[in-house]
Amino acid sequence: MRFTNTNIEEKLERERDKNGNAVEILAAVQAILRDVSRNQDRIQKRIENGTTVVANQFDFDLLQTEKIYHIDQIKNICIDYRLRFLDSKYFKGTIPQEAFSKINELEKNHKIELKGFKVVAPSKLFKLDDKDDPLLFAPIGNNYFYLIHKWGNDLHPLRKLLVWPFKNIINLALIVLIVSYCCTALIPSGLFSKNNASSEFWIIFFFMFKSLAAVVIFYGFALGKNFNPAIWKSKYFNA
């Protein structure tokens, strides 16, 4: 006797046909999809409006401890990596479907309507007023925030190092000093004087430092740049 392979899809079709007709199934699916679509539209409007809320009434027994962050922890990360922590209404990127699903699940489990969404992301992902890794938060209260979803690509591994000069004026001055010294060392000795004296090196270094500092200051003022601690929570482009 020869046995044929079992087609699971056919078995599923027969099981479905025994328990209901196609019209009823389509009607049920359409109702589910309409409900999902309404929920997503409702959540998206709240994210885009970005209503300021101090706290959401979470059920603390259902919260995951590893997803709770204090404002000071968020601030430190934003300063180290030159990120911003702003209301979701300023975010111009695309919120993924998975984030909506997590919000919907949280609202059902906690029996609340989440508001006051916040986003951590680089400045380029925000619609800022003129004065590579978003995180979506909701406020818990007392300066604590609950991480709902993370999406996009991770930050460049060297980003913290690249933005280190913009952390404060001391870091920036130190970088200018180092670059000035390196540039001065590249200039052949005796180029401007017949005597190969150390004083010549330090005079060139002094003028090199002044030139680079002038360029940095001009760049900062011209483009309205500021140090990381001043911009992490600012909604202005040239804060």
Order of alpha helices (4+ residues) and beta strands (2+ residues): alpha-alpha-beta-alpha-beta-alpha-beta-beta-beta-alpha-alpha-alpha-alpha
